[in-house]
C-alpha cells in the first residue's frame, strides 16, 4: 500500500526522525508536532553512553589484539583467527562512535566525504562482527561435536577459517554499499546539519525496506539461527559426555546466547517496525512518533554494548587466553621491560580449554 509520503522530504519519515530528529515544528495533516525534546534527549543521552561503550570496548578489544600480537607468535587455531578478526571489527566499529557523539550534540560538522565513509565503516564492521560470531559458533560445533575430524583436518581448518574471514569482510563490504550510495548531509531550517541516508522516492521506499530487511536477516536472524542450531548440538554432546566441567560449559553457552539476544533483539524488533513504517506509514500520532524515536535511540545503544561483551564472552574466559592475560598483568605489575613467553597450558584438556587439540567452548 502506498503511504503517499516522500521519505526524503517528509519530516515524519522514520529515517528522518531516528537519525537526525530536527528541533523545529513538523506540520502534518492533523496539526503540529513539536519534537525538539527528542533531539534534546539524544544530545544528553547518547554522548555519555557512547563514550562509556567506546572506552570499555576499546580497552577489551585492544587487549585481545595486544595479546595475540605480542604474547603469541602467530594465530595457531581457527579460534585465534576468528577472535583476532572479531576484535579488529569491534575496534573499527567503536571508532565511529565519537563521530555520532559529536553529531548528537553539534550536528554533522565533518563534511560530505566523511558522512559517506563513517556510516559505511560502521555498517561494514557491524555485519563483520555478527558474521564472525556465526563462524565462531560453527567452529565450536565442529571442535566439540566432531572433535576427531577436527583434529585430523587441523591444517585444512586453518585454511578454511582464513577463507571464511575473507568472505565475511567481502560480504560485509557489499552489504554496506547503501551507506556509500545514499548517505547525504542535510541541513534543517535552523542551520543544524545531519548525516543520514536519503533513499530514492520513485520506488515507494522499497529500497529502504530492502536495506533494512538485509540488515535484520544478516545481522540478527542468521547469526541467531546458527547459534541456536550449533549450541543445541553442543549441549546434547556435553550432556552425554562424562566431564565434570560440562555444567560450567553449559553456563557459558547460555551466557553467550543470552547476551546476543538481549542486546540485539530489541534493536532488530525496532528495525522491523521501521521497515513496516517505511513501506506503509501507520504511525501518525505525534506522541507515538516521539516515543518511537526515543525507543530507537535506547535500543540502538543497547545493541552497541555487545562489542564490549565480546572480549569477555569469547576471549577472557578461555583458559589459554586467561593465562596469557594473567601473565601480562604479572609482567606489568613487576615492571618488566619486556613480555616473556607465558608458561605452557596444563596438559589436561577440557571442554573449557582452548588448546590446539581441544578448541575451547569458551575460546
C-alpha positions as CSV (number, residue, x, y, z in Angstrom):
1,X,0.0,0.0,0.0
2,X,1.4,3.4,-1.0
3,X,1.5,5.7,2.0
4,X,1.9,8.8,-0.2
5,X,4.7,10.1,2.0
6,X,8.1,11.2,0.5
7,X,10.7,10.0,3.0
8,X,13.3,12.4,1.7
9,X,11.2,15.5,2.4
10,X,8.6,14.5,4.9
11,X,9.8,15.1,8.5
12,X,7.6,12.2,9.7
13,X,9.8,9.7,7.8
14,X,11.5,7.4,10.3
15,X,14.8,7.7,8.6
16,X,14.5,11.4,9.1
17,X,13.4,11.2,12.7
18,X,15.6,8.5,14.1
19,X,19.0,9.7,12.9
20,X,18.6,13.4,12.9
21,X,15.5,14.5,14.7
22,X,15.0,18.1,14.0
23,X,14.1,20.8,16.5
24,X,11.6,22.7,14.5
25,X,7.8,22.2,14.2
26,X,6.6,19.4,11.9
27,X,3.3,20.0,10.1
28,X,1.1,17.2,9.2
29,X,-2.4,16.7,8.1
30,X,-3.9,16.9,11.6
31,X,-1.7,19.7,13.1
32,X,1.7,20.4,14.5
33,X,4.2,18.1,16.3
34,X,7.0,19.7,18.2
35,X,9.9,17.2,18.5
36,X,12.7,19.4,19.9
37,X,12.8,17.4,23.1
38,X,13.6,14.2,21.2
39,X,16.8,15.8,19.9
40,X,17.5,17.2,23.4
41,X,17.1,13.7,24.8
42,X,19.5,12.3,22.2
43,X,22.1,15.1,22.9
44,X,22.0,14.3,26.6
45,X,21.6,10.5,26.4
46,X,23.9,9.3,23.7
47,X,27.2,11.1,24.3
48,X,28.0,9.8,27.8
49,X,26.8,6.3,27.0
50,X,28.7,6.1,23.7
51,X,31.9,7.3,25.4
52,X,31.5,4.6,28.1
53,X,31.0,1.9,25.4
54,X,33.9,3.4,23.4
55,X,36.3,3.3,26.4
56,X,35.3,-0.2,27.7
57,X,35.1,-1.7,24.3
58,X,38.4,-0.3,23.2
59,X,40.2,-1.5,26.3
60,X,38.9,-5.0,26.0
61,X,39.5,-5.4,22.3
62,X,42.9,-3.7,22.3
63,X,43.9,-6.1,25.0
64,X,42.8,-9.0,22.8
65,X,44.8,-7.7,19.8
66,X,47.8,-6.9,22.1
67,X,48.0,-10.4,23.5
68,X,47.6,-12.0,20.1
69,X,50.3,-9.9,18.5
70,X,52.7,-9.7,21.5
71,X,52.5,-12.8,23.5
72,X,51.7,-15.3,20.8
73,X,54.0,-15.8,17.8
74,X,51.1,-16.5,15.3
75,X,47.5,-17.4,15.0
76,X,47.5,-21.1,15.6
77,X,43.9,-22.2,15.6
78,X,40.6,-21.2,13.9
79,X,39.6,-19.7,17.2
80,X,42.6,-17.4,17.1
81,X,41.8,-16.3,13.6
82,X,38.1,-15.5,14.3
83,X,38.8,-13.8,17.6
84,X,41.5,-11.6,16.1
85,X,39.2,-10.5,13.2
86,X,36.3,-10.0,15.7
87,X,38.4,-7.7,17.9
88,X,39.5,-5.7,14.8
89,X,35.9,-5.4,13.6
90,X,34.8,-4.2,17.1
91,X,37.6,-1.7,17.2
92,X,36.7,-0.2,13.8
93,X,33.1,-0.2,14.8
94,X,33.9,1.6,18.1
95,X,36.0,4.2,16.1
96,X,32.7,5.5,14.6
97,X,31.1,6.3,17.9
98,X,32.9,9.6,18.6
99,X,31.5,10.9,15.3
100,X,28.0,10.0,16.2
101,X,28.6,11.5,19.7
102,X,29.5,14.8,18.1
103,X,26.6,14.6,15.7
104,X,24.2,14.2,18.6
105,X,25.5,17.4,20.3
106,X,26.6,19.7,17.5
107,X,25.1,18.2,14.4
108,X,27.2,16.9,11.5
109,X,30.3,19.0,11.2
110,X,32.6,16.6,9.3
111,X,31.6,17.2,5.6
112,X,30.1,15.0,2.9
113,X,33.0,12.6,2.3
114,X,33.2,11.6,6.0
115,X,29.4,11.4,6.0
116,X,29.7,8.7,3.4
117,X,32.7,6.9,5.0
118,X,31.7,6.8,8.6
119,X,28.3,5.1,8.2
120,X,29.9,2.6,5.7
121,X,32.7,1.8,8.2
122,X,30.1,1.4,10.9
123,X,28.0,-0.9,8.8
124,X,30.9,-3.0,7.5
125,X,32.1,-3.8,11.0
126,X,28.6,-4.3,12.3
127,X,28.0,-7.0,9.7
128,X,31.5,-8.4,10.1
129,X,31.1,-8.7,13.8
130,X,27.8,-10.6,13.5
131,X,29.0,-12.9,10.8
132,X,32.2,-13.7,12.8
133,X,30.1,-14.6,15.8
134,X,28.3,-17.0,13.4
135,X,31.7,-18.5,12.3
136,X,32.7,-18.9,16.0
137,X,29.5,-20.9,16.7
138,X,30.3,-23.2,13.7
139,X,33.9,-23.6,14.9
140,X,32.7,-24.6,18.4
141,X,30.3,-27.1,16.9
142,X,33.0,-28.8,14.8
143,X,35.5,-28.7,17.6
144,X,33.2,-30.3,20.2
145,X,30.7,-32.4,18.3
146,X,33.2,-33.6,15.6
147,X,36.4,-33.5,17.7
148,X,38.1,-36.4,15.9
149,X,37.5,-35.0,12.4
150,X,38.5,-31.5,13.6
151,X,41.9,-32.8,14.9
152,X,42.6,-34.8,11.7
153,X,41.9,-31.9,9.4
154,X,43.6,-29.2,11.6
155,X,45.6,-27.6,8.8
156,X,42.7,-27.6,6.4
157,X,40.5,-26.0,9.0
158,X,43.0,-23.1,9.4
159,X,42.8,-22.5,5.6
160,X,39.0,-22.6,5.8
161,X,39.0,-20.2,8.7
162,X,41.1,-17.6,6.8
163,X,38.9,-18.1,3.7
164,X,35.8,-17.7,5.8
165,X,37.1,-14.4,7.2
166,X,37.9,-13.1,3.8
167,X,34.3,-13.9,2.7
168,X,32.9,-12.3,5.9
169,X,34.7,-9.0,5.1
170,X,33.7,-9.1,1.4
171,X,30.1,-9.8,2.2
172,X,30.1,-7.0,4.8
173,X,31.5,-4.5,2.3
174,X,28.8,-5.5,-0.2
175,X,26.1,-5.1,2.4
176,X,27.4,-1.6,3.3
177,X,27.1,-0.3,-0.3
178,X,23.8,1.6,0.5
179,X,25.7,3.7,3.1
180,X,28.1,4.8,0.3
181,X,25.3,5.4,-2.2
182,X,22.7,7.1,-0.1
183,X,24.5,9.0,2.7
184,X,24.0,12.7,2.4
185,X,24.4,15.8,4.6
186,X,21.2,17.7,5.2
187,X,20.6,21.0,7.0
188,X,17.4,21.9,8.7
189,X,15.8,25.4,8.7
190,X,17.7,26.3,11.9
191,X,21.1,25.5,10.4
192,X,21.8,22.2,12.1
193,X,23.3,19.7,9.7
194,X,22.9,15.9,9.9
195,X,24.3,12.9,8.1
196,X,21.6,10.4,7.1
197,X,20.5,8.0,4.3
198,X,18.3,9.5,1.6
199,X,16.6,6.8,-0.3
200,X,15.1,7.1,-3.8
201,X,11.4,8.1,-3.8
202,X,10.3,6.6,-7.1
203,X,10.2,3.1,-5.8
204,X,7.8,3.9,-3.0
205,X,10.6,3.4,-0.4
206,X,11.2,-0.2,-1.3
207,X,14.9,0.4,-1.3
208,X,14.8,1.3,2.4
209,X,12.7,-1.8,3.1
210,X,15.2,-4.0,1.3
211,X,18.2,-2.5,3.1
212,X,16.6,-2.9,6.5
213,X,15.5,-6.4,5.6
214,X,19.1,-7.4,4.7
215,X,20.3,-5.9,8.0
216,X,17.8,-7.8,10.0
217,X,18.4,-11.1,8.2
218,X,22.2,-11.0,8.1
219,X,22.8,-9.0,11.3
220,X,20.5,-10.9,13.5
221,X,18.4,-13.8,12.1
222,X,21.2,-15.7,10.5
223,X,23.6,-15.5,13.5
224,X,20.8,-16.4,15.9
225,X,19.7,-19.3,13.8
226,X,23.2,-20.7,13.5
227,X,23.9,-20.1,17.3
228,X,20.7,-22.0,18.2
229,X,21.5,-24.9,15.9
230,X,25.1,-25.2,16.8
231,X,24.8,-24.7,20.5
232,X,21.8,-27.1,20.7
233,X,24.1,-29.9,19.2
234,X,26.9,-28.9,21.6
235,X,24.6,-29.0,24.6
236,X,23.4,-32.5,23.6
237,X,27.0,-33.7,23.2
238,X,28.1,-32.2,26.6
239,X,25.1,-33.8,28.4
240,X,26.1,-37.1,27.1
241,X,29.8,-36.6,28.0
242,X,31.1,-37.6,31.4
243,X,33.0,-34.5,32.1
244,X,33.0,-32.6,35.4
245,X,33.3,-29.3,33.7
246,X,30.3,-29.7,31.4
247,X,28.0,-27.7,33.7
248,X,30.4,-24.7,33.5
249,X,30.4,-25.1,29.7
250,X,26.6,-25.1,29.6
251,X,26.5,-21.9,31.6
252,X,28.9,-20.3,29.1
253,X,26.7,-21.3,26.2
254,X,23.6,-19.8,27.9
255,X,25.6,-16.6,28.7
256,X,26.7,-16.2,25.1
257,X,23.2,-16.7,23.6
258,X,21.5,-14.6,26.2
259,X,23.9,-11.7,25.7
260,X,23.4,-11.8,22.0
261,X,19.6,-12.0,22.2
262,X,19.2,-9.4,25.0
263,X,21.4,-6.9,23.2
264,X,20.3,-7.4,19.6
265,X,16.6,-8.5,19.8
266,X,15.1,-5.1,20.9
267,X,17.1,-3.2,18.2
268,X,16.0,-5.6,15.4
269,X,12.4,-5.5,16.5
270,X,12.6,-1.7,16.2
271,X,14.1,-2.2,12.7
272,X,11.2,-4.4,11.7
273,X,8.8,-1.7,12.8
274,X,10.8,0.9,11.0
275,X,10.7,-1.2,7.8
276,X,7.0,-1.6,8.1
277,X,6.5,2.1,8.7
278,X,8.7,2.8,5.6
279,X,6.5,0.7,3.4
280,X,3.2,1.7,4.9
281,X,3.2,4.6,7.3
282,X,0.7,3.8,10.1
283,X,2.1,5.9,12.9
284,X,0.5,9.4,12.6
285,X,0.1,10.3,16.2
286,X,2.7,12.8,17.4
287,X,3.3,11.3,20.9
288,X,3.6,7.8,19.4
289,X,6.2,9.0,16.9
290,X,8.2,10.8,19.6
291,X,8.2,7.7,21.8
292,X,9.3,5.6,18.9
293,X,12.2,7.9,18.2
294,X,13.4,7.8,21.8
295,X,13.0,4.0,21.9
296,X,15.1,3.8,18.8
297,X,17.9,5.6,20.4
298,X,17.8,3.5,23.5
299,X,17.7,0.1,21.8
300,X,20.4,1.1,19.3
301,X,22.8,2.0,22.2
302,X,21.9,-1.3,23.9
303,X,22.9,-3.2,20.7
304,X,26.3,-1.4,20.7
305,X,27.2,-2.8,24.1
306,X,27.8,-6.2,22.5
307,X,31.2,-5.0,21.3
308,X,32.1,-4.6,25.0
309,X,30.9,-8.0,25.9
310,X,32.7,-9.9,23.0
311,X,36.1,-9.9,24.6
312,X,34.6,-11.2,27.9
313,X,32.4,-13.8,26.3
314,X,34.8,-15.1,23.6
315,X,38.3,-14.5,24.9
316,X,38.8,-13.7,28.5
317,X,37.0,-16.9,29.8
318,X,39.2,-19.1,27.7
319,X,41.9,-21.0,29.7
320,X,44.8,-20.2,27.4
321,X,43.8,-16.6,26.8
322,X,43.2,-16.1,30.5
323,X,46.6,-17.5,31.3
324,X,48.2,-15.1,28.8
325,X,46.3,-12.2,30.4
326,X,47.4,-13.1,33.9
327,X,51.0,-13.4,32.7
328,X,50.7,-9.9,31.1
329,X,49.3,-8.4,34.3
330,X,52.2,-10.0,36.2
331,X,54.7,-8.6,33.8
332,X,53.2,-5.1,34.1
333,X,53.0,-5.2,37.9
334,X,56.6,-6.4,38.2
335,X,57.7,-3.6,36.0
336,X,59.4,-5.8,33.5
337,X,60.8,-4.2,30.4
338,X,59.7,-6.9,28.0
339,X,57.0,-9.5,27.8
340,X,58.2,-13.1,28.1
341,X,56.6,-16.2,26.7
342,X,54.0,-17.5,29.1
343,X,54.2,-20.9,30.6
344,X,52.5,-23.8,28.8
345,X,48.9,-24.5,29.4
346,X,48.3,-27.5,31.7
347,X,48.3,-30.7,29.7
348,X,44.9,-31.9,30.8
349,X,42.5,-30.5,28.2
350,X,38.9,-30.0,28.8
351,X,35.8,-28.6,27.1
352,X,36.6,-25.3,28.6
353,X,40.1,-25.0,27.3
354,X,41.3,-23.6,24.1
355,X,44.3,-25.7,23.3
356,X,45.2,-26.7,19.8
357,X,43.9,-30.2,20.3
358,X,40.8,-29.4,22.1
359,X,39.4,-26.0,21.0
360,X,37.6,-24.2,23.7
361,X,33.9,-24.0,24.1
362,X,34.6,-20.7,25.8
363,X,37.5,-19.9,23.4
